[in-house]
Each structure stands twice: as structure tokens, then as C-alpha cells.
Amino acid sequence: MLRAFLLAAALIATPAAAQTPVTVAGTPALEGRLWLPPSDGRVPFVLLLHGAGGGWADHAPLAAALAGAGIAAAAFTQVADRAAPNAFARMAVRARDAGRVLDHLVAAEPRIDAARIGVFGYSAGATAALLLAGGRADPARWPALCAAAPEERLCASPFGQAALAAARDGAGPFGAADARIRAAILAAPALGFLFAPDGLAPVPPATAIRIWRAGADTVLAEPHHAEAIAPLLPGRPVPQVVEGAGHWVFLPPCDAERHAALPFLCADPPGQDRAAFLAAFHADAIAFFSAALAGTPP
């Protein structure tokens, strides 16, 4: 942890990264931002995927920290595709849209090294990141979980009920693998129970993966999410646990406007300093992606 804080402190002295608005054409058009390091050479790149109902700004501080450390980053707002026939189709669309963003940025920005690409995902964004990394989700596992663990809050939610109906209507396994992904950080990953062992077997063994979760997450209760996928992924990564924290600890501290509009996003347990945690978390992400995306893969 000391190393993480030292890395975070070092970032203060780095030149500011350039932040550029970007629009990816298509249906739907995707709006976001690209952060480029101040150096001139080709650089690794990390795509940041927000959670359900979020937007590109949710992880802008992480993107800026990565760019300040020499790693280009981009974040885009993805609105749920209500035209998709079911909840699983919407998940697949989110992952495929992320691939569309990669296509656009690799073609538009020659400084991005297409051989050194990683992805960060938070909550539902982590589900999309896992699909990009090669995972295949199986809708049939949704009713199986809800039968075995009816206390799982997702089962009773409107989203969960729609997913149950889609699974019973025969929605089949789906994925959105992108061979460019070399590394992934999954923060509070959602719906880990959808991935069976054979659903994660396609993730390339060389893929570097880091998992984080909140120790007191009541939105995604364990062991059905992060803990469900950890032993099935390359390297069997042990989830890093933010003790006592709730699901929203990976989002920036709330300003007054967000605190008034969405107070549930802002509550932290007594004694927890979200800003201090995120400084350490960002430094850990920098160290992880710097190592995982160093050099050119064989």
C-alpha cells in the first residue's frame, strides 16, 4: 500500500495529459473523452467502461492518472439499448460497442499502440470487460442461481425479472471477444455467476487480470459475482477487498450536486476516506497496466 501512495504522489509532478472530446459514429453514436500522455511516442491504451446508469466522467480521474503515467485512456457513455430484445442482448451490445470504440480510436489516433491494449470495467462495465477479454455468459445460469439463492437481490429486481423471462424463453450463451485485450481490471464485477468454467476457458491464458471488490457490497452480494469468477480466470487472481466499503467506493467522491441528487452513491462507512482509497487504487491500476502492457507481446 505504501508503494501505491508513493506512486500516486509522484503523479502530482507529471505534466497534465491532454483531454479530447471524441464521438464514435454509428447507432448509437458514442460520446466520450480521450486522454493522451504528454509524450510523443506510441503508448499503451486502456478503455474504461462505466457501470449501469453511469457515464464517461465516472472514471475520468482514473483516466487522467493513467495518462499522466504514460498510458492513453478513453471513457465513453453507454446508454442501455432499449431496442435490444432482452437484458442479455443489452449486455452483449455494451461489449460490442466497446469494441467499436477501440476500432475507432486505433484508426484515428496513431499514437495508440494496438498491440498494448487493456480494459477497466466497473460493475456492469466489468461484465462487458470480461466479455471483451473472451468470456462467454450463459443466461441459463440466471434462473439456476435464483432458484438456489432466492435472497440474491438481483433476482427480484425489474432487471432480474426481465433476465429470468429471457432465459426461460431460450436466450443462449453470448460473448464479444476482442483479441486485442491483453489486460483487464474488474472492479466490483457484476453477474459473475453467468460465467461457467467453460465460459471463461476462452480467456487467453496470458491475459493479466486484477479483480477488486467492496467488502460490504449490498448491491452485488458475494459469492455470486467477483468470487464466482476469480478461480476460473487465468492466474486465478485473488480479489483485492476494500474492507467495509460499499459498492460505490470506486466512484469519485460526490460533489454537492450529486450528493443532493443521488445520496446513495455518496455514503461511506465511518472512518473511510474515499479520496485516499481512490488515490491508492489509481496508483495500483497504473502499476498493473504498466507491467501488463509493457513491450510487445510475442
C-alpha positions as CSV (number, residue, x, y, z in Angstrom):
1,M,0.0,0.0,0.0
2,L,2.9,2.4,0.7
3,R,4.1,1.8,-2.9
4,A,0.7,2.8,-4.1
5,F,0.6,6.1,-2.2
6,L,4.2,6.9,-3.4
7,L,3.1,6.3,-7.0
8,A,0.1,8.5,-6.5
9,A,2.2,11.3,-5.0
10,A,4.6,11.0,-8.0
11,L,1.7,11.7,-10.4
12,I,1.3,15.2,-9.0
13,A,4.6,16.2,-10.6
14,T,3.7,14.8,-14.0
15,P,2.6,17.1,-16.9
16,A,-1.1,17.3,-17.5
17,A,-2.5,14.9,-20.0
18,A,-4.5,16.2,-23.0
19,Q,-8.2,15.5,-22.8
20,T,-10.0,15.5,-26.1
21,P,-13.8,15.1,-26.8
22,V,-14.4,12.1,-29.1
23,T,-17.5,11.0,-31.0
24,V,-17.8,7.5,-32.4
25,A,-20.3,7.4,-35.3
26,G,-22.9,4.7,-35.6
27,T,-26.1,3.5,-33.9
28,P,-26.0,4.7,-31.3
29,A,-23.3,7.4,-31.6
30,L,-21.0,7.3,-28.6
31,E,-19.7,10.3,-26.8
32,G,-16.6,10.4,-24.6
33,R,-13.2,11.6,-23.9
34,L,-9.6,10.6,-24.8
35,W,-6.7,11.3,-22.6
36,L,-3.3,11.2,-24.2
37,P,0.1,11.3,-22.4
38,P,2.3,14.4,-23.0
39,S,5.0,12.3,-24.7
40,D,5.2,11.9,-28.5
41,G,5.8,8.1,-29.0
42,R,3.4,5.2,-29.3
43,V,1.8,4.4,-26.0
44,P,-0.3,1.6,-24.4
45,F,-4.0,2.3,-24.1
46,V,-6.8,1.4,-21.6
47,L,-10.5,1.6,-22.3
48,L,-12.6,2.5,-19.3
49,L,-16.2,1.1,-19.0
50,H,-18.7,2.6,-16.5
51,G,-21.4,0.8,-14.6
52,A,-25.2,0.7,-15.4
53,G,-26.6,4.2,-15.5
54,G,-23.2,5.8,-15.4
55,G,-21.3,8.0,-17.8
56,W,-17.8,8.7,-19.1
57,A,-17.0,11.1,-16.3
58,D,-17.4,8.4,-13.6
59,H,-13.8,7.3,-14.1
60,A,-12.3,10.4,-15.6
61,P,-9.8,10.7,-12.6
62,L,-8.5,7.2,-13.3
63,A,-8.1,8.1,-17.0
64,A,-6.2,11.3,-16.2
65,A,-4.0,9.4,-13.7
66,L,-3.2,6.7,-16.4
67,A,-2.4,9.3,-19.0
68,G,-0.2,11.2,-16.5
69,A,1.8,8.0,-16.2
70,G,2.2,7.4,-19.9
71,I,-0.8,5.3,-20.7
72,A,-3.5,6.6,-23.0
73,A,-7.1,6.2,-21.8
74,A,-10.6,6.8,-23.0
75,A,-14.1,6.6,-21.5
76,F,-17.4,6.7,-23.2
77,T,-21.0,7.0,-22.1
78,Q,-23.1,3.9,-22.9
79,V,-26.8,4.2,-22.6
80,A,-28.8,1.0,-22.3
81,D,-30.1,-0.1,-25.7
82,R,-33.8,-0.4,-25.1
83,A,-34.3,-1.7,-28.6
84,A,-32.4,-4.9,-27.7
85,P,-34.8,-7.8,-27.3
86,N,-33.7,-8.7,-23.8
87,A,-31.3,-7.9,-20.9
88,F,-28.7,-10.3,-22.2
89,A,-28.7,-8.7,-25.7
90,R,-28.1,-5.3,-24.0
91,M,-25.1,-6.8,-22.2
92,A,-23.7,-8.1,-25.5
93,V,-24.3,-4.7,-27.2
94,R,-22.4,-2.9,-24.5
95,A,-19.4,-5.1,-25.1
96,R,-19.6,-4.9,-28.8
97,D,-19.9,-1.0,-28.6
98,A,-16.7,-1.0,-26.6
99,G,-15.1,-2.9,-29.4
100,R,-16.4,-0.3,-31.8
101,V,-14.8,2.4,-29.7
102,L,-11.5,0.5,-29.9
103,D,-11.8,0.3,-33.7
104,H,-12.3,4.0,-34.0
105,L,-9.5,5.1,-31.7
106,V,-6.9,2.7,-33.0
107,A,-7.7,4.0,-36.5
108,A,-7.9,7.7,-35.6
109,E,-5.0,8.0,-33.1
110,P,-1.6,6.7,-34.4
111,R,0.0,7.1,-31.0
112,I,-2.1,4.3,-29.6
113,D,-0.2,1.0,-29.8
114,A,-2.8,-1.6,-30.9
115,A,-0.5,-4.4,-29.5
116,R,-0.8,-3.0,-26.0
117,I,-4.5,-2.6,-25.0
118,G,-6.2,-3.1,-21.7
119,V,-9.6,-2.6,-20.3
120,F,-11.0,-1.4,-17.0
121,G,-14.6,-2.1,-16.1
122,Y,-16.7,-1.2,-13.1
123,S,-19.8,-3.2,-12.1
124,A,-21.8,-3.8,-15.3
125,G,-18.8,-2.3,-17.2
126,A,-16.7,-5.1,-15.7
127,T,-19.2,-7.6,-17.1
128,A,-18.6,-6.1,-20.5
129,A,-14.9,-6.1,-20.0
130,L,-15.0,-9.8,-19.2
131,L,-16.9,-10.4,-22.4
132,L,-14.2,-8.4,-24.3
133,A,-11.5,-10.5,-22.7
134,G,-13.0,-13.6,-24.1
135,G,-15.7,-14.7,-21.6
136,R,-19.0,-16.2,-22.7
137,A,-22.0,-15.7,-20.4
138,D,-24.8,-18.3,-20.2
139,P,-28.3,-17.0,-19.5
140,A,-29.4,-20.4,-18.3
141,R,-27.4,-19.8,-15.1
142,W,-29.7,-16.9,-14.1
143,P,-32.8,-19.0,-13.2
144,A,-30.5,-21.6,-11.7
145,L,-28.9,-19.1,-9.3
146,C,-32.3,-17.5,-8.4
147,A,-33.7,-21.0,-7.6
148,A,-30.6,-21.8,-5.4
149,A,-30.2,-18.4,-3.8
150,P,-33.5,-16.5,-3.8
151,E,-32.0,-13.9,-1.4
152,E,-29.9,-12.6,-4.3
153,R,-31.4,-9.1,-4.7
154,L,-30.9,-9.0,-8.5
155,C,-33.4,-11.9,-8.8
156,A,-36.3,-9.7,-7.5
157,S,-35.3,-6.5,-9.4
158,P,-37.1,-5.5,-12.6
159,F,-33.9,-6.1,-14.5
160,G,-33.6,-9.5,-12.9
161,Q,-37.2,-10.5,-13.7
162,A,-36.7,-9.5,-17.3
163,A,-33.5,-11.6,-17.4
164,L,-35.3,-14.5,-15.9
165,A,-38.0,-14.3,-18.6
166,A,-35.4,-14.0,-21.4
167,A,-33.5,-17.0,-20.0
168,R,-36.7,-19.1,-19.9
169,D,-37.5,-18.0,-23.4
170,G,-34.3,-19.6,-24.6
171,A,-31.7,-16.8,-24.7
172,G,-28.4,-18.6,-25.5
173,P,-24.8,-18.1,-24.5
174,F,-23.1,-14.9,-25.8
175,G,-19.8,-13.2,-25.9
176,A,-17.9,-10.4,-27.6
177,A,-14.3,-11.4,-27.6
178,D,-11.7,-8.9,-28.8
179,A,-8.3,-10.4,-29.3
180,R,-6.6,-7.0,-28.7
181,I,-7.3,-7.1,-25.0
182,R,-4.1,-8.1,-23.1
183,A,-5.1,-7.0,-19.5
184,A,-8.2,-6.2,-17.5
185,I,-9.1,-4.7,-14.2
186,L,-12.5,-5.7,-13.0
187,A,-13.9,-3.5,-10.2
188,A,-17.0,-4.8,-8.4
189,P,-17.7,-7.1,-11.4
190,A,-21.4,-7.9,-11.8
191,L,-23.0,-11.2,-12.7
192,G,-20.1,-13.4,-12.3
193,F,-22.5,-16.3,-11.8
194,L,-23.3,-16.2,-15.5
195,F,-19.9,-17.5,-16.4
196,A,-19.4,-21.2,-16.1
197,P,-15.9,-22.7,-16.2
198,D,-16.2,-23.4,-19.9
199,G,-17.5,-19.9,-20.4
200,L,-14.2,-18.4,-19.1
201,A,-11.9,-21.1,-20.7
202,P,-11.7,-18.9,-23.9
203,V,-10.0,-16.1,-22.0
204,P,-6.4,-16.3,-23.2
205,P,-4.0,-17.7,-20.5
206,A,-1.6,-14.8,-21.0
207,T,-4.3,-12.2,-20.1
208,A,-3.3,-10.3,-17.0
209,I,-6.3,-9.8,-14.7
210,R,-6.8,-7.9,-11.5
211,I,-10.1,-8.1,-9.5
212,W,-11.3,-5.6,-6.9
213,R,-14.5,-5.7,-4.8
214,A,-16.1,-3.9,-2.0
215,G,-16.1,-5.8,1.3
216,A,-19.6,-4.7,2.3
217,D,-21.2,-4.6,-1.2
218,T,-25.0,-5.0,-0.8
219,V,-25.7,-4.4,-4.5
220,L,-23.6,-7.3,-5.7
221,A,-23.5,-9.8,-2.8
222,E,-20.8,-12.4,-2.8
223,P,-20.0,-15.1,-3.5
224,H,-22.1,-14.7,-6.7
225,H,-20.0,-12.1,-8.5
226,A,-16.3,-11.4,-8.1
227,E,-15.7,-14.5,-6.1
228,A,-17.6,-16.6,-8.7
229,I,-15.2,-15.8,-11.5
230,A,-11.8,-15.4,-9.6
231,P,-10.9,-19.2,-9.5
232,L,-11.9,-19.6,-13.2
233,L,-9.7,-16.9,-14.7
234,P,-6.1,-17.1,-15.9
235,G,-3.7,-16.9,-12.9
236,R,-6.7,-17.4,-10.5
237,P,-6.5,-13.8,-9.3
238,V,-7.4,-13.3,-5.7
239,P,-9.9,-10.4,-5.4
240,Q,-8.5,-7.3,-3.6
241,V,-11.1,-6.4,-1.0
242,V,-11.8,-2.9,0.2
243,E,-12.8,-3.8,3.7
244,G,-16.1,-2.3,4.9
245,A,-16.7,-0.4,1.7
246,G,-19.9,-0.3,-0.3
247,H,-20.5,-0.8,-4.0
248,W,-19.9,2.8,-4.9
249,V,-16.4,3.2,-3.4
250,F,-14.9,3.0,-6.9
251,L,-16.7,6.2,-8.0
252,P,-15.2,9.7,-7.3
253,P,-16.2,11.5,-4.1
254,C,-19.5,13.3,-4.5
255,D,-19.8,17.0,-5.1
256,A,-22.7,18.9,-3.6
257,E,-24.9,18.4,-6.7
258,R,-24.5,14.6,-6.8
259,H,-24.9,14.4,-3.1
260,A,-28.3,16.1,-3.3
261,A,-29.5,14.1,-6.4
262,L,-28.0,10.7,-5.7
263,P,-27.1,10.4,-2.0
264,F,-26.9,6.6,-2.1
265,L,-23.8,7.0,-4.3
266,C,-22.0,9.1,-1.7
267,A,-22.3,7.2,1.6
268,D,-19.2,5.7,3.0
269,P,-18.8,3.9,6.4
270,P,-17.4,5.9,9.3
271,G,-13.6,6.4,9.0
272,Q,-13.4,5.6,5.3
273,D,-11.7,8.2,3.2
274,R,-12.8,7.6,-0.4
275,A,-10.4,10.1,-1.9
276,A,-7.5,8.4,-0.2
277,F,-8.6,5.0,-1.3
278,L,-9.0,6.1,-4.9
279,A,-5.5,7.6,-4.9
280,A,-4.1,4.3,-3.9
281,F,-6.4,2.4,-6.3
282,H,-5.4,4.6,-9.2
283,A,-1.7,4.0,-8.4
284,D,-2.3,0.3,-8.2
285,A,-4.0,0.4,-11.6
286,I,-1.1,2.4,-13.1
287,A,1.4,-0.2,-11.7
288,F,-0.7,-3.1,-13.0
289,F,-1.3,-1.8,-16.5
290,S,2.3,-0.5,-16.8
291,A,3.6,-4.0,-16.1
292,A,0.9,-5.9,-18.1
293,L,1.2,-3.7,-21.2
294,A,5.0,-3.3,-21.3
295,G,6.7,-4.1,-24.5
296,T,5.2,-6.1,-27.4
297,P,3.6,-9.5,-26.9
298,P,5.2,-12.5,-28.6
